[in-house]
Every structure is written in structure tokens, then in C-alpha cells.
């Protein structure tokens, strides 16, 4: 878990924004079922997590897994901060 993203981590995330990521801990509020979102780019995963609460998902326990095993996961607040700061740059390939 990353409580505060430093410049090196942010740079690595921006560089790897096209890498594969998976999102865990997303609850669809309509069905009350956990939804796993995989096979998505890191940039799109950050976008989804940062904005999914308005789409009817409970994101309190969401985390984005990416990179090599042992890479810290991104939590909702990490994704929100990254999306606010880098938005469109995260979606560019």
C-alpha cells in the first residue's frame, strides 16, 4: 500500500501506464457482488478506480495490482491523486 506516492514511483507508474493491471475489491452496488476487473492497462485501471464510485461501485477496498510480484498495489486514494494530477497522460500509449 502506498500512503504517499513519491516522484520515483509516480515516474514508474507513468512509464508503465500501458502495462497490464487487474483491479480487485470492486463491489457492484446493484448486485452486491464483487467484480474483478482484469486485462486492463494500468492507466485505464487508475482512471476506473478514481471514477467508479459515480458509476455505482463501492471502491473502499479496491486495489490495483500491476508489475512484478512484490510491486506495491495502488489503493483508491493513490488512484484518485494520480488521476487528478496526470489524468489524460495516464491514457496515452
C-alpha positions, -999 to 999 in steps of 0.1 A, spaced: 0 0 0 13 34 -9 3 62 15 21 89 -4 35 84 -39 69 98 -44 84 110 -76 102 78 -84 70 57 -80 50 82 -100 75 82 -128 75 44 -129 37 44 -130 36 69 -158 62 49 -177 43 17 -172 8 31 -178 3 7 -207 13 -24 -187 -13 -50 -177 -32 -44 -144 -60 -60 -125 -85 -45 -101 -97 -63 -70 -122 -53 -43 -148 -37 -65 -183 -42 -54 -212 -36 -78 -238 -18 -56 -267 -31 -78 -259 -68 -74 -238 -66 -42 -213 -89 -58 -175 -84 -60 -164 -77 -96 -129 -85 -107 -116 -63 -135 -86 -77 -153 -68 -74 -186 -68 -36 -185 -39 -12 -188 -26 4 -157 -36 39 -169 -72 28 -175 -73 9 -142 -63 41 -124 -90 60 -143 -116 34 -134 -108 33 -97 -107 71 -94 -141 75 -111 -160 42 -104 -179 54 -74 -201 76 -96 -208 46 -118 -224 26 -89 -194 7 -75 -182 6 -39 -144 12 -42 -135 13 -5 -115 -19 -6 -103 -17 -42 -67 -21 -52 -49 -21 -85 -22 -48 -89 4 -44 -116 40 -51 -124 62 -78 -110 52 -97 -78 61 -75 -48 52 -42 -65 31 -23 -40 -6 -21 -50 -24 11 -56 -53 19 -34 -83 42 -41 -66 74 -28 -35 67 -48 -55 64 -80 -75 95 -72 -44 115 -67 -27 101 -98 -59 108 -119 -62 144 -106 -25 151 -113 -19 132 -145 -54 124 -160 -50 122 -198 -13 114 -196 -22 81 -180 -43 71 -210 -17 79 -237 2 50 -250 
